Amino acid sequence: MSSAEKSKGESQRGTRVLIVANRTASTPRLIEAVRRRAQASPCQFALLVPDVTDRKAADWTLETAQRLLRPAARGRVEGLVGGPDPFESVREAVQQGNFDEIIISTLPKRVSKWLRRDLIRRVEGLGLPVTAIVPGAAKLSGEDTLLLAGAAGANVGDFGLGGARRPEGSGP
């Protein structure tokens, strides 16, 4: 397909954006990124929850996140569940989904298995533009921490984030 044909297809259906998230799928940081992306130009969003070992937990995460992302996306958010290997899940979704770009939302570097596995760089190798949402080394906001703990069915302390406060420069 030529770039002119691809551009014409994108303008008729909007840009297809694959959101890759699991424990961060319902966080304010990701919701805001989706809102900004939807405001920039017409988009269709699909949320992939990879790294799945418990289908019931993945379904709950997906349903909750879709409900919270829908207003930011300005419409329906397709739901996809991947397998236990996050990169293979993304690669398969990209091959089957005709996506134009990818947003990856991870946990902070010190606790993220995806970052330790170099997922973002590997996904960039698939040839699509990638936006990475990686919380800074500073602590998560209290709201992000509570959402992550709730999504994981854990206590706030399980994240090693005793008293959480908003990272520098992240706003109110």
N, C-alpha and C positions, 0 to 999 in steps of 0.2 A: 504494500500500500504506500502510495507516495505521501509526502508530508502535506501536500495540498488536500488530498483525500482524507487524511487523518484529521486535519484541522476542520474540514467541512463536517466530518462525523462528530467531532468534539463539540462544535458549535450547535449542532442539531440536538444532541442528547446531553450536552454538558460534559465536563471533564469527569471521568470515572476515577474516584479516589479510594484507594484501599487503606483503611485504618487498621493498624496492627497493634493490638493491646490485649492485655490479660488483666492483671491486678490493677492496672491504671486506667481501665476502660471507662470508668465513670468519674474520673477526677476532674475538678474544675479546670485544670491546666489543659487537658485534652479537649474538653467541651469548648473552651475559649478558642483553641486552635482551629477546631472545626467551624466554629462561628465565623472566625476571620476568613477562613478559606472559602466558605459559602458566600460571604459578602463580596469577595474578590471577583467571582465569576460563577455562572451556573455550574453546579456539580451534582453528581450522583455519588453517594457514599456507600461503602460496604465495610463492615467491621469484622475482621478476622480475629478470633481468639485462638491463638496457637498454643503450643506447649501444654496440650490437654492430656491429662491422665485420668480425670474424673469427669465424665460427660455431664452428669447432673450439675456439678458446680459450674462447668463451662456454660451450660444452658442458662443457669441463673445469672451468671455474669453477663452473658449476651443479652438476655431479655432486659435486665436492669439498665445496661449501657444503652441499648437501642432506645429505650424510653427517654433517657436523659439526653441523648445526642440528637434525637429527632428535631426538637425546636431549633437547635444550633445549626443543624444541617438543612433546615428549611424544607424538610420532607422526610420520606422514608429512608431508613438506614438498613440495607440488606445485612443479614447475619450469616456468618460463616464460622464453622468450627474446624480447626486443624487438628493434626496429630501431635505426637509427643516431641517431634523435632521442629522447632520454630522456623528455621530457615527453609526446610522442605515444605512446610505448610505455606509459607509466603510464596515460594517458587511455584508451587502447584496452583495457588490462587491467582498469581500473575498470569500463568500460562492459560488458565481457564476463564479468567474474568475480564479480559480486554481492558485492563486498567491503564490510566495515563500517568498516575503518580501515586506515591505511597507516603503515609504519615505513620511513623513508628513512635509509640509512647512506652517508655521504660520506667522502671524504678530507678532511684538514684544509683550512681556508679558503685557505691560500696556494697549494695545489696542485690544488684541486677545480674542474674545469670545470663541474660541476653547480651549485656555489654561485655561480660567476661568471655562470652563465645564470639564476640566481634560481629554480632548480628547486623548492625547497621551497615558496616562496611561491606559485608557479604551481600546484603540486599541491594546496596548501591551497584554492585556488580551485575545485577539483572538488567541494568540499562534504563531504569525509570528514575525521574527525580524523586529524591527521598527527603522528607522533612523529619528530623529527629526531635522528639520532645523528651529531654532528659533533665530531670531536676538537678540543680547544682549540688555541689558538695555540702551546701548548707542544709539545715534541717528542712523537712517539708512543712508546709503550713499546717496548722491544726486541722483545718477542713480537709486537706488532702490526706492527712494521716488517718483521720476518722473514716473517710471513705475507703481508703485502702484496707484498713482493719476490718471494716464492715464487709467489704467485698471478699476478703479472705476468710471471713468467719473467725477473726482473731481479735485479740486485745491490742490496744495501741502499743503497749509495752513489747509485744511480740516483734515489732519492727525495730526495736532498739532506739526508739525515738521518744523517750521519756517525756519531756516538756517540749513540744514542737512550737516553733515560731516561724514566721514568714521569712524566706530568704531575702537577702539584700536586693533592693531594686525590683522586687516582684509586685509592688503595688500594695494597696490597702488590704 
